[in-house]
Each structure stands twice: as structure tokens, then as C-alpha cells.
Amino acid sequence: MQLRAFVISVVIALLAVQSSASSTVSWQAKPKGDVISGEWAAVITRPNRNVPITFKLKLEGDKVTGEYESSHLGNGTISNSSWVNNKLKITIQSSHGALVLTATLQNDNLVGEWEANQMQGKWEAKKEARDDKRDGGDERE
């Protein structure tokens, strides 16, 4: 009788340890780190021309800030933008008015849609490879 109680206690203890270990793994699983911060080479697709634009983005929590440069749209700052539930939303005030871009990360590229002045279309961006020599060799940010 004591052997039976001992075996049952060991089985319960093993099940408890296994259950605890499997739940630990699921809550410890973390998404990739900051995948948004950095320099992005983008192309905004329009019916009669493609518009290149460079974004320099910085993610702080779910807020996205930074700068943009474009020979067509001009240069400026990025504010009132976000990265929430793996969806990017960028709002810029360009020389042509407000431009809102939304995107998701697909195969390490940002892919999405844009809207401005009752026009809309698609856009895509590729993250620029980081040159550690140019950046001073410090990989901490």
C-alpha cells in the first residue's frame, strides 16, 4: 500500500514538473527583437511612376519616429507613427500633403499600402544592410 502511494506521488510530481516546464516555454517565447529600427529603402508604386524614398526609423515601445528622404516628396520627420500587432503605420507631411503608409513585415521586407489626397497604391521597403565600420563598429543601440 505504501509503495502504491509512493508511485502515485512520483507520477503526480512528474506531471506537475512537465506541465510547469511546458507552460514556462510558451510564456518565455519572445518575438524577434526590434525589427523596425534602421534604414529602409522603399518604393511607393504609382500608376505612372515609382517614387523612391528612404526611411530612417526608430522604434520606442509601439511608437515609431524618424526621418524620410525623397527627391520627389522632399525630406522630413516621422512622428505620429506606430508598430502595433506587427503592423506599421507611418504618417508623414510631405511637400505634396499628408501621406499615410501601412505595412506588415513579410520575408524581412515591409509590404503594404499608401494613401494620400484620395489616391492610393502599394509600397514596399527593404532594410539596408548595416555597415559596422561606417557606424563605428558598435553594435549596441
MDTraj code that builds the backbone (N, CA, C; nanometers):
import mdtraj as md
import numpy as np

residues = "MET GLN LEU ARG ALA PHE VAL ILE SER VAL VAL ILE ALA LEU LEU ALA VAL GLN SER SER ALA SER SER THR VAL SER TRP GLN ALA LYS PRO LYS GLY ASP VAL ILE SER GLY GLU TRP ALA ALA VAL ILE THR ARG PRO ASN ARG ASN VAL PRO ILE THR PHE LYS LEU LYS LEU GLU GLY ASP LYS VAL THR GLY GLU TYR GLU SER SER HIS LEU GLY ASN GLY THR ILE SER ASN SER SER TRP VAL ASN ASN LYS LEU LYS ILE THR ILE GLN SER SER HIS GLY ALA LEU VAL LEU THR ALA THR LEU GLN ASN ASP ASN LEU VAL GLY GLU TRP GLU ALA ASN GLN MET GLN GLY LYS TRP GLU ALA LYS LYS GLU ALA ARG ASP ASP LYS ARG ASP GLY GLY ASP GLU ARG GLU".split()
xyz = np.array([
    [0.0825, -0.1181, 0.0000],
    [0.0000, 0.0000, 0.0000],
    [0.0877, 0.1254, 0.0000],
    [0.1951, 0.1269, 0.0793],
    [0.2833, 0.2423, 0.0830],
    [0.3560, 0.2597, -0.0508],
    [0.3922, 0.1509, -0.1171],
    [0.4583, 0.1566, -0.2466],
    [0.3654, 0.2202, -0.3499],
    [0.2394, 0.1812, -0.3443],
    [0.1412, 0.2352, -0.4375],
    [0.1254, 0.3863, -0.4165],
    [0.1156, 0.4318, -0.2937],
    [0.1028, 0.5740, -0.2630],
    [0.2280, 0.6492, -0.3085],
    [0.3447, 0.5882, -0.2888],
    [0.4698, 0.6488, -0.3318],
    [0.4744, 0.6644, -0.4834],
    [0.4369, 0.5603, -0.5575],
    [0.4369, 0.5640, -0.7044],
    [0.3400, 0.6716, -0.7540],
    [0.2226, 0.6781, -0.6947],
    [0.1238, 0.7788, -0.7340],
    [0.1801, 0.9190, -0.7075],
    [0.2465, 0.9387, -0.5951],
    [0.3059, 1.0687, -0.5629],
    [0.4136, 1.1080, -0.6639],
    [0.4960, 1.0109, -0.7036],
    [0.6018, 1.0377, -0.8015],
    [0.5410, 1.0740, -0.9365],
    [0.4379, 1.0010, -0.9798],
    [0.3723, 1.0288, -1.1077],
    [0.3109, 1.1689, -1.1054],
    [0.2441, 1.2044, -0.9984],
    [0.1834, 1.3383, -0.9865],
    [0.2921, 1.4455, -0.9905],
    [0.4029, 1.4203, -0.9193],
    [0.5122, 1.5169, -0.9188],
    [0.5718, 1.5335, -1.0589],
    [0.5902, 1.4241, -1.1317],
    [0.6447, 1.4314, -1.2681],
    [0.5499, 1.5059, -1.3619],
    [0.4209, 1.4787, -1.3489],
    [0.3227, 1.5502, -1.4312],
    [0.3228, 1.6996, -1.4006],
    [0.3362, 1.7336, -1.2742],
    [0.3395, 1.8746, -1.2350],
    [0.4632, 1.9435, -1.2924],
    [0.5784, 1.8767, -1.2882],
    [0.7019, 1.9326, -1.3420],
    [0.6903, 1.9497, -1.4932],
    [0.6357, 1.8500, -1.5623],
    [0.6204, 1.8580, -1.7067],
    [0.5252, 1.9716, -1.7435],
    [0.4148, 1.9824, -1.6736],
    [0.3177, 2.0880, -1.7011],
    [0.3804, 2.2250, -1.6780],
    [0.4555, 2.2374, -1.5712],
    [0.5221, 2.3637, -1.5411],
    [0.6260, 2.3976, -1.6471],
    [0.7017, 2.2985, -1.6926],
    [0.8053, 2.3215, -1.7937],
    [0.7431, 2.3616, -1.9266],
    [0.6351, 2.2971, -1.9662],
    [0.5746, 2.3319, -2.0948],
    [0.5094, 2.4687, -2.0896],
    [0.4515, 2.5078, -1.9782],
    [0.3931, 2.6414, -1.9696],
    [0.5016, 2.7472, -1.9607],
    [0.6166, 2.7142, -1.9035],
    [0.7279, 2.8076, -1.8970],
    [0.7781, 2.8377, -2.0372],
    [0.7887, 2.7368, -2.1216],
    [0.8368, 2.7567, -2.2574],
    [0.7435, 2.8490, -2.3335],
    [0.6132, 2.8313, -2.3231],
    [0.5213, 2.9128, -2.4013],
    [0.5223, 3.0590, -2.3571],
    [0.5301, 3.0864, -2.2286],
    [0.5291, 3.2268, -2.1888],
    [0.6646, 3.2913, -2.2054],
    [0.7709, 3.2106, -2.2153],
    [0.9031, 3.2673, -2.2363],
    [0.9333, 3.2896, -2.3840],
    [0.8539, 3.2322, -2.4734],
    [0.8781, 3.2510, -2.6153],
    [0.8600, 3.3987, -2.6476],
    [0.9644, 3.4588, -2.6985],
    [0.9607, 3.6020, -2.7263],
    [0.9650, 3.6229, -2.8768],
    [0.8946, 3.7252, -2.9233],
    [0.9052, 3.7565, -3.0653],
    [1.0435, 3.8106, -3.0954],
    [1.0744, 3.8222, -3.2234],
    [1.2020, 3.8805, -3.2622],
    [1.2168, 4.0153, -3.1948],
    [1.3409, 4.0585, -3.1828],
    [1.3655, 4.1897, -3.1235],
    [1.3096, 4.3004, -3.2109],
    [1.3664, 4.4163, -3.1991],
    [1.3230, 4.5335, -3.2748],
    [1.3569, 4.5138, -3.4225],
    [1.2569, 4.4828, -3.5016],
    [1.2765, 4.4593, -3.6450],
    [1.2494, 4.5845, -3.7278],
    [1.2051, 4.6913, -3.6645],
    [1.1650, 4.8122, -3.7367],
    [1.2760, 4.9170, -3.7416],
    [1.3481, 4.9372, -3.6326],
    [1.4511, 5.0409, -3.6293],
    [1.5584, 5.0148, -3.7338],
    [1.5982, 5.1215, -3.8016],
    [1.7030, 5.1107, -3.9020],
    [1.6668, 5.1887, -4.0267],
    [1.7497, 5.1731, -4.1278],
    [1.7293, 5.2438, -4.2540],
    [1.6630, 5.1509, -4.3549],
    [1.5581, 5.2005, -4.4189],
    [1.4785, 5.1233, -4.5146],
    [1.4768, 5.1942, -4.6494],
    [1.5070, 5.1217, -4.7556],
    [1.4952, 5.1737, -4.8920],
    [1.3595, 5.1296, -4.9443],
    [1.2740, 5.2272, -4.9736],
    [1.1361, 5.1963, -5.0117],
    [1.1047, 5.2479, -5.1512],
    [1.0012, 5.1882, -5.2099],
    [0.9471, 5.2342, -5.3374],
    [0.7962, 5.2418, -5.3227],
    [0.7430, 5.3613, -5.3482],
    [0.5990, 5.3824, -5.3491],
    [0.5541, 5.3690, -5.4943],
    [0.4635, 5.2766, -5.5199],
    [0.4196, 5.2492, -5.6564],
    [0.2993, 5.3357, -5.6906],
    [0.3130, 5.4090, -5.8023],
    [0.2044, 5.4917, -5.8545],
    [0.1764, 5.4456, -5.9971],
    [0.0612, 5.4773, -6.0519],
    [0.0286, 5.4309, -6.1875],
    [0.1302, 5.4710, -6.2943],
    [0.1823, 5.5925, -6.2898],
    [0.2717, 5.6361, -6.3963],
    [0.4178, 5.6515, -6.3544],
    [0.4493, 5.6220, -6.2293],
    [0.5883, 5.6274, -6.1853],
    [0.6046, 5.5657, -6.0473],
    [0.7256, 5.5179, -6.0208],
    [0.7613, 5.4688, -5.8883],
    [0.8381, 5.5792, -5.8161],
    [0.8101, 5.5961, -5.6884],
    [0.8727, 5.7018, -5.6100],
    [0.9636, 5.6384, -5.5050],
    [1.0969, 5.6541, -5.5196],
    [1.1872, 5.6023, -5.4165],
    [1.1864, 5.6944, -5.2943],
    [1.1979, 5.6321, -5.1785],
    [1.2021, 5.7066, -5.0530],
    [1.2839, 5.6254, -4.9532],
    [1.3601, 5.6937, -4.8716],
    [1.4388, 5.6279, -4.7666],
    [1.3811, 5.6671, -4.6316],
    [1.3585, 5.5657, -4.5486],
    [1.3099, 5.5887, -4.4130],
    [1.4211, 5.5530, -4.3147],
    [1.4413, 5.6363, -4.2155],
    [1.5287, 5.6049, -4.1021],
    [1.4359, 5.5993, -3.9818],
    [1.4062, 5.4771, -3.9376],
    [1.3045, 5.4561, -3.8343],
    [1.3662, 5.4185, -3.7008],
    [1.2980, 5.4599, -3.5942],
    [1.3377, 5.4211, -3.4587],
    [1.2111, 5.3807, -3.3832],
    [1.2152, 5.2615, -3.3258],
    [1.1019, 5.2087, -3.2501],
    [1.1278, 5.2280, -3.1017],
    [1.0316, 5.2900, -3.0324],
    [1.0355, 5.3063, -2.8875],
    [0.9015, 5.2611, -2.8336],
    [0.8978, 5.1388, -2.7778],
    [0.7698, 5.0801, -2.7372],
    [0.6910, 5.0475, -2.8618],
    [0.5744, 5.1088, -2.8786],
    [0.4991, 5.0893, -3.0027],
    [0.4989, 5.2162, -3.0885],
    [0.5764, 5.3172, -3.0463],
    [0.5850, 5.4441, -3.1191],
    [0.7026, 5.4404, -3.2165],
    [0.6780, 5.4874, -3.3389],
    [0.7821, 5.4932, -3.4410],
    [0.8096, 5.6396, -3.4741],
    [0.9376, 5.6761, -3.4711],
    [0.9800, 5.8099, -3.5087],
    [1.0927, 5.7970, -3.6094],
    [1.1358, 5.9083, -3.6647],
    [1.2490, 5.9041, -3.7561],
    [1.2443, 6.0132, -3.8606],
    [1.3042, 5.9826, -3.9763],
    [1.3144, 6.0780, -4.0860],
    [1.2889, 6.0073, -4.2181],
    [1.2541, 6.0862, -4.3194],
    [1.2425, 6.0324, -4.4541],
    [1.3127, 6.1269, -4.5508],
    [1.3598, 6.0696, -4.6621],
    [1.4248, 6.1462, -4.7679],
    [1.3741, 6.0956, -4.9017],
    [1.3352, 6.1902, -4.9883],
    [1.2875, 6.1545, -5.1209],
    [1.3052, 6.2719, -5.2146],
    [1.3569, 6.2464, -5.3339],
    [1.3721, 6.3550, -5.4306],
    [1.2359, 6.4050, -5.4780],
    [1.1341, 6.3226, -5.4721],
    [1.0000, 6.3614, -5.5163],
    [0.9162, 6.4210, -5.4026],
    [0.9234, 6.3613, -5.2839],
    [0.8388, 6.4042, -5.1719],
    [0.9070, 6.5036, -5.0789],
    [1.0366, 6.5197, -5.0923],
    [1.1108, 6.6060, -5.0016],
    [1.1637, 6.5274, -4.8827],
    [1.2124, 6.5998, -4.7832],
    [1.2678, 6.5395, -4.6616],
    [1.1878, 6.5879, -4.5425],
    [1.1833, 6.5066, -4.4383],
    [1.1121, 6.5496, -4.3189],
    [1.1211, 6.4495, -4.2067],
    [1.0480, 6.4787, -4.1008],
    [1.0480, 6.3919, -3.9834],
    [0.9238, 6.3037, -3.9836],
    [0.9372, 6.1918, -3.9151],
    [0.8280, 6.0967, -3.8992],
    [0.7838, 6.1024, -3.7544],
    [0.6566, 6.1288, -3.7338],
    [0.6002, 6.1275, -3.5999],
    [0.4579, 6.0751, -3.6117],
    [0.3917, 6.0589, -3.4999],
    [0.2542, 6.0077, -3.5014],
    [0.2461, 5.8768, -3.5785],
    [0.3451, 5.7900, -3.5601],
    [0.3513, 5.6627, -3.6308],
    [0.3666, 5.5500, -3.5296],
    [0.3332, 5.4268, -3.5720],
    [0.3303, 5.3174, -3.4742],
    [0.3635, 5.1820, -3.5357],
    [0.4006, 5.0899, -3.4459],
    [0.4214, 4.9477, -3.4774],
    [0.3408, 4.8721, -3.3723],
    [0.2192, 4.8299, -3.4082],
    [0.1280, 4.7648, -3.3155],
    [0.0752, 4.6376, -3.3802],
    [0.0803, 4.5265, -3.3062],
    [0.0323, 4.3973, -3.3565],
    [0.0943, 4.3621, -3.4914],
    [0.2253, 4.3851, -3.5028],
    [0.3020, 4.3560, -3.6239],
    [0.2522, 4.4327, -3.7461],
    [0.1954, 4.5515, -3.7227],
    [0.1512, 4.6379, -3.8323],
    [0.2142, 4.7754, -3.8143],
    [0.2782, 4.8219, -3.9210],
    [0.3415, 4.9527, -3.9205],
    [0.2456, 5.0547, -3.9806],
    [0.2386, 5.1702, -3.9176],
    [0.1633, 5.2828, -3.9723],
    [0.2524, 5.4053, -3.9625],
    [0.2842, 5.4646, -4.0793],
    [0.3687, 5.5836, -4.0857],
    [0.2852, 5.6962, -4.1441],
    [0.2888, 5.8112, -4.0794],
    [0.2235, 5.9311, -4.1309],
    [0.3299, 6.0372, -4.1503],
    [0.3386, 6.0915, -4.2718],
    [0.4334, 6.1988, -4.2979],
    [0.3605, 6.3164, -4.3639],
    [0.4148, 6.4329, -4.3413],
    [0.3662, 6.5533, -4.4086],
    [0.4699, 6.5866, -4.5157],
    [0.4403, 6.5502, -4.6395],
    [0.5351, 6.5736, -4.7478],
    [0.5049, 6.7062, -4.8166],
    [0.5864, 6.7394, -4.9152],
    [0.5637, 6.8608, -4.9936],
    [0.4336, 6.8525, -5.0730],
    [0.3765, 6.7327, -5.0848],
    [0.2503, 6.7110, -5.1578],
    [0.1314, 6.6917, -5.0638],
    [0.1520, 6.7052, -4.9349],
    [0.0448, 6.6868, -4.8381],
    [0.0686, 6.5640, -4.7515],
    [-0.0346, 6.5240, -4.6767],
    [-0.0232, 6.4101, -4.5852],
    [-0.0169, 6.2788, -4.6636],
    [0.0688, 6.1908, -4.6178],
    [0.0849, 6.0579, -4.6762],
    [0.0818, 5.9575, -4.5623],
    [-0.0078, 5.8593, -4.5730],
    [-0.0194, 5.7549, -4.4712],
    [0.0190, 5.6223, -4.5352],
    [0.1167, 5.5553, -4.4747],
    [0.1620, 5.4254, -4.5231],
    [0.1360, 5.3209, -4.4151],
    [0.0817, 5.2075, -4.4541],
    [0.0639, 5.0951, -4.3621],
    [0.1342, 4.9745, -4.4221],
    [0.1841, 4.8861, -4.3365],
    [0.2573, 4.7692, -4.3870],
    [0.2684, 4.6627, -4.2799],
    [0.2994, 4.5439, -4.3255],
    [0.3365, 4.4329, -4.2387],
    [0.4733, 4.3833, -4.2839],
    [0.5392, 4.3113, -4.1967],
    [0.6689, 4.2550, -4.2283],
    [0.6482, 4.1202, -4.2962],
    [0.6980, 4.1068, -4.4192],
    [0.6864, 3.9826, -4.4948],
    [0.8231, 3.9481, -4.5513],
    [0.8788, 3.8350, -4.5086],
    [1.0123, 3.7922, -4.5535],
    [1.1156, 3.9032, -4.5355],
    [1.1143, 3.9657, -4.4201],
    [1.2083, 4.0726, -4.3825],
    [1.1898, 4.2014, -4.4621],
    [1.0832, 4.2133, -4.5404],
    [1.0518, 4.3363, -4.6127],
    [0.9213, 4.3938, -4.5592],
    [0.9091, 4.5257, -4.5634],
    [0.7821, 4.5895, -4.5315],
    [0.7003, 4.5939, -4.6604],
    [0.5779, 4.5450, -4.6540],
    [0.4905, 4.5400, -4.7706],
    [0.3549, 4.5950, -4.7292],
    [0.3061, 4.6926, -4.8051],
    [0.1783, 4.7487, -4.7650],
    [0.1170, 4.8419, -4.8665],
    [0.0335, 4.9316, -4.8141],
    [-0.0419, 5.0240, -4.8973],
    [-0.0209, 5.1667, -4.8486],
    [-0.0439, 5.2621, -4.9376],
    [-0.0336, 5.4031, -4.9034],
    [-0.1603, 5.4752, -4.9479],
    [-0.1833, 5.5905, -4.8858],
    [-0.2985, 5.6730, -4.9198],
    [-0.2609, 5.8191, -4.9023],
    [-0.2970, 5.9013, -5.0029],
    [-0.2706, 6.0455, -4.9964],
    [-0.3638, 6.1174, -5.0931],
    [-0.4278, 6.2217, -5.0450],
    [-0.5115, 6.3056, -5.1314],
    [-0.6039, 6.2246, -5.2226],
    [-0.6760, 6.1331, -5.1694],
    [-0.7707, 6.0472, -5.2408],
    [-0.7041, 5.9569, -5.3431],
    [-0.5728, 5.9411, -5.3356],
    [-0.5003, 5.8450, -5.4193],
    [-0.4524, 5.7335, -5.3270],
    [-0.4293, 5.6187, -5.3854],
    [-0.3781, 5.5073, -5.3066],
    [-0.2984, 5.4129, -5.3944],
    [-0.2224, 5.3280, -5.3303],
    [-0.1411, 5.2325, -5.4039],
    [-0.0656, 5.1426, -5.3083],
    [0.0347, 5.0768, -5.3608],
    [0.1144, 4.9826, -5.2824],
    [0.2555, 5.0385, -5.2653],
    [0.3234, 4.9869, -5.1633],
    [0.4627, 5.0227, -5.1412],
    [0.5357, 4.9061, -5.0778],
    [0.6668, 4.9083, -5.0905],
    [0.7495, 4.8022, -5.0339],
    [0.8832, 4.8613, -4.9941],
    [0.9420, 4.8065, -4.8872],
    [1.0712, 4.8559, -4.8394],
    [1.1592, 4.7389, -4.7971],
    [1.2869, 4.7567, -4.8211],
    [1.3870, 4.6578, -4.7814],
    [1.4829, 4.7255, -4.6852],
    [1.5119, 4.6562, -4.5756],
    [1.6032, 4.7122, -4.4757],
    [1.7451, 4.7088, -4.5296],
    [1.8132, 4.8219, -4.5150],
    [1.9512, 4.8338, -4.5608],
    [2.0420, 4.7529, -4.4696],
    [2.1407, 4.6874, -4.5291],
    [2.2392, 4.6133, -4.4506],
    [2.3205, 4.7135, -4.3717],
    [2.3461, 4.6791, -4.2482],
    [2.4204, 4.7687, -4.1596],
    [2.5687, 4.7538, -4.1844],
    [2.6383, 4.8641, -4.1983],
    [2.7833, 4.8673, -4.2168],
    [2.8456, 4.9075, -4.0844],
    [2.8972, 4.8083, -4.0103],
    [2.9512, 4.8355, -3.8774],
    [3.0728, 4.9273, -3.8810],
    [3.1503, 4.9270, -3.9897],
    [3.2652, 5.0169, -3.9986],
    [3.2166, 5.1610, -4.0093],
    [3.1123, 5.1818, -4.0891],
    [3.0572, 5.3165, -4.1038],
    [2.9958, 5.3620, -3.9725],
    [2.9329, 5.2692, -3.8985],
    [2.8665, 5.3031, -3.7738],
    [2.9617, 5.3054, -3.6548],
    [3.0904, 5.2899, -3.6783],
    [3.1869, 5.2943, -3.5684],
    [3.2082, 5.1591, -3.5037],
    [3.1502, 5.0527, -3.5588],
    [3.1743, 4.9179, -3.5095],
    [3.0992, 4.8815, -3.3832],
    [3.0205, 4.9702, -3.3285],
    [2.9466, 4.9417, -3.2063],
    [2.8100, 4.8874, -3.2415],
    [2.7822, 4.7626, -3.2078],
    [2.6545, 4.7026, -3.2448],
    [2.5453, 4.7303, -3.1439],
    [2.5779, 4.7924, -3.0322],
    [2.4752, 4.8261, -2.9335],
    [2.4018, 4.9504, -2.9783],
    [2.2687, 4.9514, -2.9541],
    [2.1913, 5.0687, -2.9885],
    [2.1089, 5.1093, -2.8714],
])
top = md.Topology()
chain = top.add_chain()
for i, resn in enumerate(residues, 1):
    res = top.add_residue(resn, chain, resSeq=i)
    for name in ("N", "CA", "C"):
        top.add_atom(name, md.element.get_by_symbol(name[0]), res)
traj = md.Trajectory(xyz[None], top)
